[in-house]
Amino acid sequence: MYGLSPTIEHYGCMVDLLSRAGRTTEAEELIERMPVEPDAAIWGSLLNGCMGTSSLVRAGRRVIELVPGHCGRYVGLATMGKWEGVA
């Protein structure tokens, strides 16, 4: 309609909005359908928005795979009691 092509930043915003609204399944489906490879920011958006859901460990593992040196991700998972994601 406006002649815009979605960029990875647009997808990141949508993943963040969906997951914070409790629609984590839709957010994960969007990630899987993206025409670009999801990066650590996309998985981090899901991780931050899906506290207390089944998507949490999957998002945590994925973002740690993409940016293994980012210690904040490990700390975040550990403080939520998701030790299996940290291991």
PDB file of N, CA, C and O in Angstrom:
ATOM      1  N   MET A   1       0.813  -1.181   0.000  1.00  0.00           N
ATOM      2  CA  MET A   1       0.000   0.000   0.000  1.00  0.00           C
ATOM      3  C   MET A   1       0.873   1.269   0.000  1.00  0.00           C
ATOM      4  O   MET A   1       0.568   2.234  -0.701  1.00  0.00           O
ATOM      5  N   TYR A   2       1.959   1.261   0.789  1.00  0.00           N
ATOM      6  CA  TYR A   2       2.823   2.431   0.892  1.00  0.00           C
ATOM      7  C   TYR A   2       4.151   2.241   0.163  1.00  0.00           C
ATOM      8  O   TYR A   2       5.015   3.118   0.200  1.00  0.00           O
ATOM      9  N   GLY A   3       4.309   1.104  -0.495  1.00  0.00           N
ATOM     10  CA  GLY A   3       5.524   0.846  -1.248  1.00  0.00           C
ATOM     11  C   GLY A   3       6.739   0.535  -0.386  1.00  0.00           C
ATOM     12  O   GLY A   3       7.871   0.686  -0.845  1.00  0.00           O
ATOM     13  N   LEU A   4       6.527   0.107   0.846  1.00  0.00           N
ATOM     14  CA  LEU A   4       7.627  -0.248   1.729  1.00  0.00           C
ATOM     15  C   LEU A   4       7.844  -1.749   1.731  1.00  0.00           C
ATOM     16  O   LEU A   4       6.894  -2.530   1.689  1.00  0.00           O
ATOM     17  N   SER A   5       9.094  -2.135   1.780  1.00  0.00           N
ATOM     18  CA  SER A   5       9.431  -3.541   1.960  1.00  0.00           C
ATOM     19  C   SER A   5       9.893  -3.715   3.395  1.00  0.00           C
ATOM     20  O   SER A   5      10.775  -2.983   3.845  1.00  0.00           O
ATOM     21  N   PRO A   6       9.318  -4.668   4.128  1.00  0.00           N
ATOM     22  CA  PRO A   6       9.715  -4.850   5.526  1.00  0.00           C
ATOM     23  C   PRO A   6      11.194  -5.225   5.645  1.00  0.00           C
ATOM     24  O   PRO A   6      11.716  -6.029   4.874  1.00  0.00           O
ATOM     25  N   THR A   7      11.842  -4.624   6.624  1.00  0.00           N
ATOM     26  CA  THR A   7      13.240  -4.944   6.918  1.00  0.00           C
ATOM     27  C   THR A   7      13.281  -5.779   8.192  1.00  0.00           C
ATOM     28  O   THR A   7      12.253  -6.008   8.829  1.00  0.00           O
ATOM     29  N   ILE A   8      14.462  -6.223   8.552  1.00  0.00           N
ATOM     30  CA  ILE A   8      14.598  -7.024   9.762  1.00  0.00           C
ATOM     31  C   ILE A   8      14.168  -6.224  10.995  1.00  0.00           C
ATOM     32  O   ILE A   8      13.680  -6.803  11.966  1.00  0.00           O
ATOM     33  N   GLU A   9      14.343  -4.917  10.963  1.00  0.00           N
ATOM     34  CA  GLU A   9      13.904  -4.079  12.088  1.00  0.00           C
ATOM     35  C   GLU A   9      12.381  -4.113  12.237  1.00  0.00           C
ATOM     36  O   GLU A   9      11.866  -4.140  13.354  1.00  0.00           O
ATOM     37  N   HIS A  10      11.665  -4.112  11.110  1.00  0.00           N
ATOM     38  CA  HIS A  10      10.201  -4.208  11.157  1.00  0.00           C
ATOM     39  C   HIS A  10       9.774  -5.536  11.785  1.00  0.00           C
ATOM     40  O   HIS A  10       8.871  -5.584  12.620  1.00  0.00           O
ATOM     41  N   TYR A  11      10.444  -6.609  11.365  1.00  0.00           N
ATOM     42  CA  TYR A  11      10.114  -7.925  11.913  1.00  0.00           C
ATOM     43  C   TYR A  11      10.419  -7.970  13.413  1.00  0.00           C
ATOM     44  O   TYR A  11       9.665  -8.555  14.190  1.00  0.00           O
ATOM     45  N   GLY A  12      11.523  -7.352  13.806  1.00  0.00           N
ATOM     46  CA  GLY A  12      11.870  -7.310  15.229  1.00  0.00           C
ATOM     47  C   GLY A  12      10.802  -6.613  16.054  1.00  0.00           C
ATOM     48  O   GLY A  12      10.456  -7.066  17.145  1.00  0.00           O
ATOM     49  N   CYS A  13      10.281  -5.513  15.533  1.00  0.00           N
ATOM     50  CA  CYS A  13       9.211  -4.789  16.235  1.00  0.00           C
ATOM     51  C   CYS A  13       7.967  -5.652  16.361  1.00  0.00           C
ATOM     52  O   CYS A  13       7.332  -5.677  17.416  1.00  0.00           O
ATOM     53  N   MET A  14       7.615  -6.356  15.301  1.00  0.00           N
ATOM     54  CA  MET A  14       6.422  -7.202  15.330  1.00  0.00           C
ATOM     55  C   MET A  14       6.596  -8.365  16.302  1.00  0.00           C
ATOM     56  O   MET A  14       5.672  -8.697  17.045  1.00  0.00           O
ATOM     57  N   VAL A  15       7.770  -8.983  16.301  1.00  0.00           N
ATOM     58  CA  VAL A  15       8.038 -10.085  17.245  1.00  0.00           C
ATOM     59  C   VAL A  15       7.927  -9.569  18.672  1.00  0.00           C
ATOM     60  O   VAL A  15       7.334 -10.228  19.526  1.00  0.00           O
ATOM     61  N   ASP A  16       8.488  -8.406  18.932  1.00  0.00           N
ATOM     62  CA  ASP A  16       8.427  -7.813  20.268  1.00  0.00           C
ATOM     63  C   ASP A  16       6.982  -7.537  20.669  1.00  0.00           C
ATOM     64  O   ASP A  16       6.566  -7.892  21.772  1.00  0.00           O
ATOM     65  N   LEU A  17       6.220  -6.913  19.790  1.00  0.00           N
ATOM     66  CA  LEU A  17       4.825  -6.586  20.091  1.00  0.00           C
ATOM     67  C   LEU A  17       3.987  -7.838  20.340  1.00  0.00           C
ATOM     68  O   LEU A  17       3.231  -7.909  21.309  1.00  0.00           O
ATOM     69  N   LEU A  18       4.129  -8.823  19.454  1.00  0.00           N
ATOM     70  CA  LEU A  18       3.344 -10.048  19.608  1.00  0.00           C
ATOM     71  C   LEU A  18       3.693 -10.775  20.902  1.00  0.00           C
ATOM     72  O   LEU A  18       2.801 -11.204  21.634  1.00  0.00           O
ATOM     73  N   SER A  19       4.978 -10.914  21.185  1.00  0.00           N
ATOM     74  CA  SER A  19       5.363 -11.673  22.373  1.00  0.00           C
ATOM     75  C   SER A  19       4.968 -10.946  23.660  1.00  0.00           C
ATOM     76  O   SER A  19       4.562 -11.592  24.626  1.00  0.00           O
ATOM     77  N   ARG A  20       5.079  -9.627  23.690  1.00  0.00           N
ATOM     78  CA  ARG A  20       4.674  -8.874  24.880  1.00  0.00           C
ATOM     79  C   ARG A  20       3.161  -8.901  25.078  1.00  0.00           C
ATOM     80  O   ARG A  20       2.670  -8.719  26.192  1.00  0.00           O
ATOM     81  N   ALA A  21       2.424  -9.130  23.988  1.00  0.00           N
ATOM     82  CA  ALA A  21       0.966  -9.231  24.074  1.00  0.00           C
ATOM     83  C   ALA A  21       0.527 -10.649  24.435  1.00  0.00           C
ATOM     84  O   ALA A  21      -0.669 -10.939  24.475  1.00  0.00           O
ATOM     85  N   GLY A  22       1.495 -11.536  24.697  1.00  0.00           N
ATOM     86  CA  GLY A  22       1.171 -12.908  25.058  1.00  0.00           C
ATOM     87  C   GLY A  22       0.909 -13.808  23.864  1.00  0.00           C
ATOM     88  O   GLY A  22       0.439 -14.933  24.027  1.00  0.00           O
ATOM     89  N   ARG A  23       1.204 -13.330  22.683  1.00  0.00           N
ATOM     90  CA  ARG A  23       0.952 -14.100  21.460  1.00  0.00           C
ATOM     91  C   ARG A  23       2.262 -14.685  20.937  1.00  0.00           C
ATOM     92  O   ARG A  23       2.659 -14.449  19.795  1.00  0.00           O
ATOM     93  N   THR A  24       2.928 -15.462  21.813  1.00  0.00           N
ATOM     94  CA  THR A  24       4.254 -15.989  21.498  1.00  0.00           C
ATOM     95  C   THR A  24       4.227 -16.992  20.353  1.00  0.00           C
ATOM     96  O   THR A  24       5.183 -17.077  19.583  1.00  0.00           O
ATOM     97  N   THR A  25       3.150 -17.747  20.235  1.00  0.00           N
ATOM     98  CA  THR A  25       3.059 -18.698  19.124  1.00  0.00           C
ATOM     99  C   THR A  25       3.077 -17.950  17.800  1.00  0.00           C
ATOM    100  O   THR A  25       3.772 -18.348  16.866  1.00  0.00           O
ATOM    101  N   GLU A  26       2.318 -16.873  17.721  1.00  0.00           N
ATOM    102  CA  GLU A  26       2.305 -16.067  16.501  1.00  0.00           C
ATOM    103  C   GLU A  26       3.663 -15.430  16.245  1.00  0.00           C
ATOM    104  O   GLU A  26       4.101 -15.334  15.099  1.00  0.00           O
ATOM    105  N   ALA A  27       4.328 -14.996  17.308  1.00  0.00           N
ATOM    106  CA  ALA A  27       5.651 -14.397  17.157  1.00  0.00           C
ATOM    107  C   ALA A  27       6.640 -15.425  16.606  1.00  0.00           C
ATOM    108  O   ALA A  27       7.430 -15.110  15.715  1.00  0.00           O
ATOM    109  N   GLU A  28       6.599 -16.646  17.130  1.00  0.00           N
ATOM    110  CA  GLU A  28       7.494 -17.702  16.627  1.00  0.00           C
ATOM    111  C   GLU A  28       7.169 -18.061  15.183  1.00  0.00           C
ATOM    112  O   GLU A  28       8.074 -18.295  14.382  1.00  0.00           O
ATOM    113  N   GLU A  29       5.895 -18.104  14.849  1.00  0.00           N
ATOM    114  CA  GLU A  29       5.502 -18.392  13.464  1.00  0.00           C
ATOM    115  C   GLU A  29       6.003 -17.305  12.521  1.00  0.00           C
ATOM    116  O   GLU A  29       6.438 -17.598  11.407  1.00  0.00           O
ATOM    117  N   LEU A  30       5.944 -16.055  12.965  1.00  0.00           N
ATOM    118  CA  LEU A  30       6.457 -14.956  12.158  1.00  0.00           C
ATOM    119  C   LEU A  30       7.955 -15.115  11.934  1.00  0.00           C
ATOM    120  O   LEU A  30       8.445 -14.911  10.824  1.00  0.00           O
ATOM    121  N   ILE A  31       8.679 -15.477  12.984  1.00  0.00           N
ATOM    122  CA  ILE A  31      10.126 -15.687  12.856  1.00  0.00           C
ATOM    123  C   ILE A  31      10.409 -16.777  11.827  1.00  0.00           C
ATOM    124  O   ILE A  31      11.325 -16.639  11.017  1.00  0.00           O
ATOM    125  N   GLU A  32       9.642 -17.843  11.851  1.00  0.00           N
ATOM    126  CA  GLU A  32       9.878 -18.948  10.925  1.00  0.00           C
ATOM    127  C   GLU A  32       9.534 -18.594   9.485  1.00  0.00           C
ATOM    128  O   GLU A  32      10.080 -19.186   8.554  1.00  0.00           O
ATOM    129  N   ARG A  33       8.633 -17.632   9.293  1.00  0.00           N
ATOM    130  CA  ARG A  33       8.205 -17.241   7.944  1.00  0.00           C
ATOM    131  C   ARG A  33       8.990 -16.061   7.381  1.00  0.00           C
ATOM    132  O   ARG A  33       8.812 -15.700   6.217  1.00  0.00           O
ATOM    133  N   MET A  34       9.849 -15.460   8.187  1.00  0.00           N
ATOM    134  CA  MET A  34      10.579 -14.279   7.732  1.00  0.00           C
ATOM    135  C   MET A  34      11.409 -14.611   6.492  1.00  0.00           C
ATOM    136  O   MET A  34      12.017 -15.680   6.423  1.00  0.00           O
ATOM    137  N   PRO A  35      11.438 -13.703   5.510  1.00  0.00           N
ATOM    138  CA  PRO A  35      12.239 -13.957   4.312  1.00  0.00           C
ATOM    139  C   PRO A  35      13.733 -13.719   4.522  1.00  0.00           C
ATOM    140  O   PRO A  35      14.535 -13.963   3.621  1.00  0.00           O
ATOM    141  N   VAL A  36      14.106 -13.243   5.708  1.00  0.00           N
ATOM    142  CA  VAL A  36      15.512 -13.043   6.058  1.00  0.00           C
ATOM    143  C   VAL A  36      15.835 -13.918   7.263  1.00  0.00           C
ATOM    144  O   VAL A  36      14.946 -14.325   8.010  1.00  0.00           O
ATOM    145  N   GLU A  37      17.114 -14.197   7.435  1.00  0.00           N
ATOM    146  CA  GLU A  37      17.558 -15.025   8.565  1.00  0.00           C
ATOM    147  C   GLU A  37      17.403 -14.240   9.864  1.00  0.00           C
ATOM    148  O   GLU A  37      17.935 -13.136   9.979  1.00  0.00           O
ATOM    149  N   PRO A  38      16.681 -14.788  10.846  1.00  0.00           N
ATOM    150  CA  PRO A  38      16.535 -14.073  12.115  1.00  0.00           C
ATOM    151  C   PRO A  38      17.880 -13.957  12.828  1.00  0.00           C
ATOM    152  O   PRO A  38      18.641 -14.921  12.908  1.00  0.00           O
ATOM    153  N   ASP A  39      18.154 -12.778  13.335  1.00  0.00           N
ATOM    154  CA  ASP A  39      19.417 -12.548  14.032  1.00  0.00           C
ATOM    155  C   ASP A  39      19.202 -12.553  15.545  1.00  0.00           C
ATOM    156  O   ASP A  39      18.107 -12.847  16.025  1.00  0.00           O
ATOM    157  N   ALA A  40      20.237 -12.232  16.274  1.00  0.00           N
ATOM    158  CA  ALA A  40      20.161 -12.251  17.738  1.00  0.00           C
ATOM    159  C   ALA A  40      19.141 -11.237  18.256  1.00  0.00           C
ATOM    160  O   ALA A  40      18.506 -11.474  19.283  1.00  0.00           O
ATOM    161  N   ALA A  41      18.979 -10.120  17.564  1.00  0.00           N
ATOM    162  CA  ALA A  41      18.006  -9.114  18.000  1.00  0.00           C
ATOM    163  C   ALA A  41      16.578  -9.649  17.909  1.00  0.00           C
ATOM    164  O   ALA A  41      15.753  -9.366  18.777  1.00  0.00           O
ATOM    165  N   ILE A  42      16.289 -10.413  16.874  1.00  0.00           N
ATOM    166  CA  ILE A  42      14.955 -10.999  16.709  1.00  0.00           C
ATOM    167  C   ILE A  42      14.693 -11.989  17.840  1.00  0.00           C
ATOM    168  O   ILE A  42      13.651 -11.933  18.494  1.00  0.00           O
ATOM    169  N   TRP A  43      15.652 -12.901  18.067  1.00  0.00           N
ATOM    170  CA  TRP A  43      15.478 -13.892  19.134  1.00  0.00           C
ATOM    171  C   TRP A  43      15.474 -13.218  20.501  1.00  0.00           C
ATOM    172  O   TRP A  43      14.780 -13.672  21.411  1.00  0.00           O
ATOM    173  N   GLY A  44      16.239 -12.144  20.656  1.00  0.00           N
ATOM    174  CA  GLY A  44      16.232 -11.402  21.910  1.00  0.00           C
ATOM    175  C   GLY A  44      14.887 -10.742  22.163  1.00  0.00           C
ATOM    176  O   GLY A  44      14.430 -10.670  23.304  1.00  0.00           O
ATOM    177  N   SER A  45      14.251 -10.260  21.098  1.00  0.00           N
ATOM    178  CA  SER A  45      12.909  -9.673  21.233  1.00  0.00           C
ATOM    179  C   SER A  45      11.921 -10.713  21.729  1.00  0.00           C
ATOM    180  O   SER A  45      11.101 -10.437  22.605  1.00  0.00           O
ATOM    181  N   LEU A  46      12.003 -11.908  21.165  1.00  0.00           N
ATOM    182  CA  LEU A  46      11.123 -12.989  21.612  1.00  0.00           C
ATOM    183  C   LEU A  46      11.438 -13.352  23.056  1.00  0.00           C
ATOM    184  O   LEU A  46      10.532 -13.529  23.871  1.00  0.00           O
ATOM    185  N   LEU A  47      12.715 -13.461  23.367  1.00  0.00           N
ATOM    186  CA  LEU A  47      13.137 -13.818  24.720  1.00  0.00           C
ATOM    187  C   LEU A  47      12.618 -12.808  25.739  1.00  0.00           C
ATOM    188  O   LEU A  47      12.078 -13.193  26.776  1.00  0.00           O
ATOM    189  N   ASN A  48      12.776 -11.540  25.452  1.00  0.00           N
ATOM    190  CA  ASN A  48      12.338 -10.504  26.389  1.00  0.00           C
ATOM    191  C   ASN A  48      10.826 -10.463  26.537  1.00  0.00           C
ATOM    192  O   ASN A  48      10.320 -10.122  27.606  1.00  0.00           O
ATOM    193  N   GLY A  49      10.113 -10.798  25.503  1.00  0.00           N
ATOM    194  CA  GLY A  49       8.667 -10.708  25.557  1.00  0.00           C
ATOM    195  C   GLY A  49       7.948 -11.944  26.039  1.00  0.00           C
ATOM    196  O   GLY A  49       6.750 -11.890  26.316  1.00  0.00           O
ATOM    197  N   CYS A  50       8.645 -13.052  26.146  1.00  0.00           N
ATOM    198  CA  CYS A  50       7.942 -14.306  26.434  1.00  0.00           C
ATOM    199  C   CYS A  50       8.239 -14.854  27.816  1.00  0.00           C
ATOM    200  O   CYS A  50       8.207 -16.068  28.014  1.00  0.00           O
ATOM    201  N   MET A  51       8.520 -14.005  28.757  1.00  0.00           N
ATOM    202  CA  MET A  51       8.778 -14.456  30.120  1.00  0.00           C
ATOM    203  C   MET A  51       7.634 -15.331  30.630  1.00  0.00           C
ATOM    204  O   MET A  51       6.467 -14.948  30.554  1.00  0.00           O
ATOM    205  N   GLY A  52       7.975 -16.486  31.139  1.00  0.00           N
ATOM    206  CA  GLY A  52       6.966 -17.369  31.717  1.00  0.00           C
ATOM    207  C   GLY A  52       6.211 -18.207  30.709  1.00  0.00           C
ATOM    208  O   GLY A  52       5.182 -18.791  31.051  1.00  0.00           O
ATOM    209  N   THR A  53       6.691 -18.286  29.466  1.00  0.00           N
ATOM    210  CA  THR A  53       6.006 -19.103  28.470  1.00  0.00           C
ATOM    211  C   THR A  53       6.927 -20.218  27.988  1.00  0.00           C
ATOM    212  O   THR A  53       8.117 -20.239  28.304  1.00  0.00           O
ATOM    213  N   SER A  54       6.365 -21.133  27.227  1.00  0.00           N
ATOM    214  CA  SER A  54       7.157 -22.257  26.721  1.00  0.00           C
ATOM    215  C   SER A  54       8.182 -21.812  25.680  1.00  0.00           C
ATOM    216  O   SER A  54       9.123 -22.554  25.398  1.00  0.00           O
ATOM    217  N   SER A  55       8.029 -20.637  25.111  1.00  0.00           N
ATOM    218  CA  SER A  55       8.967 -20.136  24.102  1.00  0.00           C
ATOM    219  C   SER A  55      10.264 -19.638  24.719  1.00  0.00           C
ATOM    220  O   SER A  55      11.250 -19.438  24.010  1.00  0.00           O
ATOM    221  N   LEU A  56      10.274 -19.439  26.014  1.00  0.00           N
ATOM    222  CA  LEU A  56      11.400 -18.820  26.696  1.00  0.00           C
ATOM    223  C   LEU A  56      12.699 -19.581  26.494  1.00  0.00           C
ATOM    224  O   LEU A  56      13.703 -18.987  26.099  1.00  0.00           O
ATOM    225  N   VAL A  57      12.704 -20.869  26.754  1.00  0.00           N
ATOM    226  CA  VAL A  57      13.940 -21.644  26.660  1.00  0.00           C
ATOM    227  C   VAL A  57      14.410 -21.718  25.213  1.00  0.00           C
ATOM    228  O   VAL A  57      15.607 -21.605  24.948  1.00  0.00           O
ATOM    229  N   ARG A  58      13.493 -21.904  24.278  1.00  0.00           N
ATOM    230  CA  ARG A  58      13.874 -21.970  22.859  1.00  0.00           C
ATOM    231  C   ARG A  58      14.523 -20.662  22.422  1.00  0.00           C
ATOM    232  O   ARG A  58      15.573 -20.673  21.780  1.00  0.00           O
ATOM    233  N   ALA A  59      13.905 -19.543  22.766  1.00  0.00           N
ATOM    234  CA  ALA A  59      14.455 -18.243  22.399  1.00  0.00           C
ATOM    235  C   ALA A  59      15.802 -18.028  23.083  1.00  0.00           C
ATOM    236  O   ALA A  59      16.737 -17.514  22.470  1.00  0.00           O
ATOM    237  N   GLY A  60      15.901 -18.420  24.349  1.00  0.00           N
ATOM    238  CA  GLY A  60      17.161 -18.275  25.074  1.00  0.00           C
ATOM    239  C   GLY A  60      18.283 -19.063  24.434  1.00  0.00           C
ATOM    240  O   GLY A  60      19.384 -18.544  24.250  1.00  0.00           O
ATOM    241  N   ARG A  61      18.016 -20.298  24.097  1.00  0.00           N
ATOM    242  CA  ARG A  61      19.046 -21.132  23.448  1.00  0.00           C
ATOM    243  C   ARG A  61      19.475 -20.532  22.120  1.00  0.00           C
ATOM    244  O   ARG A  61      20.665 -20.475  21.808  1.00  0.00           O
ATOM    245  N   ARG A  62      18.500 -20.087  21.343  1.00  0.00           N
ATOM    246  CA  ARG A  62      18.803 -19.563  20.007  1.00  0.00           C
ATOM    247  C   ARG A  62      19.642 -18.293  20.083  1.00  0.00           C
ATOM    248  O   ARG A  62      20.609 -18.147  19.336  1.00  0.00           O
ATOM    249  N   VAL A  63      19.285 -17.379  20.971  1.00  0.00           N
ATOM    250  CA  VAL A  63      20.035 -16.133  21.063  1.00  0.00           C
ATOM    251  C   VAL A  63      21.437 -16.388  21.612  1.00  0.00           C
ATOM    252  O   VAL A  63      22.381 -15.695  21.232  1.00  0.00           O
ATOM    253  N   ILE A  64      21.587 -17.364  22.493  1.00  0.00           N
ATOM    254  CA  ILE A  64      22.916 -17.709  23.010  1.00  0.00           C
ATOM    255  C   ILE A  64      23.759 -18.356  21.914  1.00  0.00           C
ATOM    256  O   ILE A  64      24.968 -18.132  21.854  1.00  0.00           O
ATOM    257  N   GLU A  65      23.141 -19.150  21.051  1.00  0.00           N
ATOM    258  CA  GLU A  65      23.879 -19.724  19.917  1.00  0.00           C
ATOM    259  C   GLU A  65      24.405 -18.631  18.993  1.00  0.00           C
ATOM    260  O   GLU A  65      25.525 -18.718  18.488  1.00  0.00           O
ATOM    261  N   LEU A  66      23.595 -17.611  18.779  1.00  0.00           N
ATOM    262  CA  LEU A  66      23.966 -16.546  17.856  1.00  0.00           C
ATOM    263  C   LEU A  66      24.999 -15.584  18.448  1.00  0.00           C
ATOM    264  O   LEU A  66      25.875 -15.101  17.731  1.00  0.00           O
ATOM    265  N   VAL A  67      24.903 -15.305  19.739  1.00  0.00           N
ATOM    266  CA  VAL A  67      25.830 -14.380  20.396  1.00  0.00           C
ATOM    267  C   VAL A  67      26.258 -15.005  21.730  1.00  0.00           C
ATOM    268  O   VAL A  67      25.793 -14.583  22.789  1.00  0.00           O
ATOM    269  N   PRO A  68      27.142 -16.008  21.678  1.00  0.00           N
ATOM    270  CA  PRO A  68      27.492 -16.738  22.895  1.00  0.00           C
ATOM    271  C   PRO A  68      28.215 -15.893  23.942  1.00  0.00           C
ATOM    272  O   PRO A  68      28.212 -16.260  25.117  1.00  0.00           O
ATOM    273  N   GLY A  69      28.818 -14.801  23.568  1.00  0.00           N
ATOM    274  CA  GLY A  69      29.552 -13.993  24.525  1.00  0.00           C
ATOM    275  C   GLY A  69      28.716 -12.950  25.255  1.00  0.00           C
ATOM    276  O   GLY A  69      29.248 -12.209  26.083  1.00  0.00           O
ATOM    277  N   HIS A  70      27.434 -12.876  24.970  1.00  0.00           N
ATOM    278  CA  HIS A  70      26.568 -11.867  25.611  1.00  0.00           C
ATOM    279  C   HIS A  70      26.090 -12.418  26.943  1.00  0.00           C
ATOM    280  O   HIS A  70      25.100 -13.148  26.997  1.00  0.00           O
ATOM    281  N   CYS A  71      26.795 -12.068  28.027  1.00  0.00           N
ATOM    282  CA  CYS A  71      26.521 -12.670  29.329  1.00  0.00           C
ATOM    283  C   CYS A  71      25.151 -12.299  29.886  1.00  0.00           C
ATOM    284  O   CYS A  71      24.621 -13.028  30.724  1.00  0.00           O
ATOM    285  N   GLY A  72      24.568 -11.201  29.451  1.00  0.00           N
ATOM    286  CA  GLY A  72      23.256 -10.800  29.947  1.00  0.00           C
ATOM    287  C   GLY A  72      22.178 -11.819  29.657  1.00  0.00           C
ATOM    288  O   GLY A  72      21.238 -11.965  30.438  1.00  0.00           O
ATOM    289  N   ARG A  73      22.296 -12.520  28.556  1.00  0.00           N
ATOM    290  CA  ARG A  73      21.314 -13.551  28.206  1.00  0.00           C
ATOM    291  C   ARG A  73      21.350 -14.700  29.200  1.00  0.00           C
ATOM    292  O   ARG A  73      20.306 -15.206  29.609  1.00  0.00           O
ATOM    293  N   TYR A  74      22.563 -15.116  29.593  1.00  0.00           N
ATOM    294  CA  TYR A  74      22.715 -16.195  30.567  1.00  0.00           C
ATOM    295  C   TYR A  74      22.141 -15.789  31.920  1.00  0.00           C
ATOM    296  O   TYR A  74      21.429 -16.556  32.569  1.00  0.00           O
ATOM    297  N   VAL A  75      22.465 -14.580  32.324  1.00  0.00           N
ATOM    298  CA  VAL A  75      21.994 -14.087  33.613  1.00  0.00           C
ATOM    299  C   VAL A  75      20.470 -14.000  33.612  1.00  0.00           C
ATOM    300  O   VAL A  75      19.822 -14.388  34.584  1.00  0.00           O
ATOM    301  N   GLY A  76      19.903 -13.492  32.528  1.00  0.00           N
ATOM    302  CA  GLY A  76      18.447 -13.383  32.439  1.00  0.00           C
ATOM    303  C   GLY A  76      17.759 -14.722  32.567  1.00  0.00           C
ATOM    304  O   GLY A  76      16.775 -14.848  33.295  1.00  0.00           O
ATOM    305  N   LEU A  77      18.263 -15.728  31.868  1.00  0.00           N
ATOM    306  CA  LEU A  77      17.675 -17.068  31.957  1.00  0.00           C
ATOM    307  C   LEU A  77      17.853 -17.651  33.355  1.00  0.00           C
ATOM    308  O   LEU A  77      16.933 -18.261  33.901  1.00  0.00           O
ATOM    309  N   ALA A  78      19.023 -17.463  33.925  1.00  0.00           N
ATOM    310  CA  ALA A  78      19.281 -18.017  35.259  1.00  0.00           C
ATOM    311  C   ALA A  78      18.379 -17.380  36.314  1.00  0.00           C
ATOM    312  O   ALA A  78      17.868 -18.076  37.192  1.00  0.00           O
ATOM    313  N   THR A  79      18.180 -16.067  36.236  1.00  0.00           N
ATOM    314  CA  THR A  79      17.335 -15.405  37.232  1.00  0.00           C
ATOM    315  C   THR A  79      15.872 -15.803  37.113  1.00  0.00           C
ATOM    316  O   THR A  79      15.098 -15.628  38.054  1.00  0.00           O
ATOM    317  N   MET A  80      15.494 -16.338  35.963  1.00  0.00           N
ATOM    318  CA  MET A  80      14.109 -16.807  35.783  1.00  0.00           C
ATOM    319  C   MET A  80      13.981 -18.289  36.143  1.00  0.00           C
ATOM    320  O   MET A  80      12.912 -18.881  35.996  1.00  0.00           O
ATOM    321  N   GLY A  81      15.087 -18.884  36.617  1.00  0.00           N
ATOM    322  CA  GLY A  81      15.045 -20.283  37.015  1.00  0.00           C
ATOM    323  C   GLY A  81      15.102 -21.240  35.836  1.00  0.00           C
ATOM    324  O   GLY A  81      14.773 -22.417  35.981  1.00  0.00           O
ATOM    325  N   LYS A  82      15.510 -20.759  34.683  1.00  0.00           N
ATOM    326  CA  LYS A  82      15.570 -21.590  33.476  1.00  0.00           C
ATOM    327  C   LYS A  82      17.003 -22.096  33.276  1.00  0.00           C
ATOM    328  O   LYS A  82      17.660 -21.776  32.285  1.00  0.00           O
ATOM    329  N   TRP A  83      17.460 -22.883  34.231  1.00  0.00           N
ATOM    330  CA  TRP A  83      18.840 -23.364  34.196  1.00  0.00           C
ATOM    331  C   TRP A  83      19.138 -24.221  32.987  1.00  0.00           C
ATOM    332  O   TRP A  83      20.269 -24.229  32.501  1.00  0.00           O
ATOM    333  N   GLU A  84      18.130 -24.956  32.481  1.00  0.00           N
ATOM    334  CA  GLU A  84      18.396 -25.799  31.302  1.00  0.00           C
ATOM    335  C   GLU A  84      18.750 -24.940  30.094  1.00  0.00           C
ATOM    336  O   GLU A  84      19.501 -25.388  29.228  1.00  0.00           O
ATOM    337  N   GLY A  85      18.231 -23.728  30.013  1.00  0.00           N
ATOM    338  CA  GLY A  85      18.587 -22.812  28.938  1.00  0.00           C
ATOM    339  C   GLY A  85      19.998 -22.286  29.085  1.00  0.00           C
ATOM    340  O   GLY A  85      20.676 -22.027  28.091  1.00  0.00           O
ATOM    341  N   VAL A  86      20.442 -22.129  30.311  1.00  0.00           N
ATOM    342  CA  VAL A  86      21.780 -21.633  30.582  1.00  0.00           C
ATOM    343  C   VAL A  86      22.819 -22.708  30.276  1.00  0.00           C
ATOM    344  O   VAL A  86      23.870 -22.422  29.703  1.00  0.00           O
ATOM    345  N   ALA A  87      22.516 -23.949  30.662  1.00  0.00           N
ATOM    346  CA  ALA A  87      23.448 -25.044  30.427  1.00  0.00           C
ATOM    347  C   ALA A  87      23.675 -25.244  28.950  1.00  0.00           C
ATOM    348  O   ALA A  87      24.435 -26.128  28.556  1.00  0.00           O
TER     349      ALA A  87
END
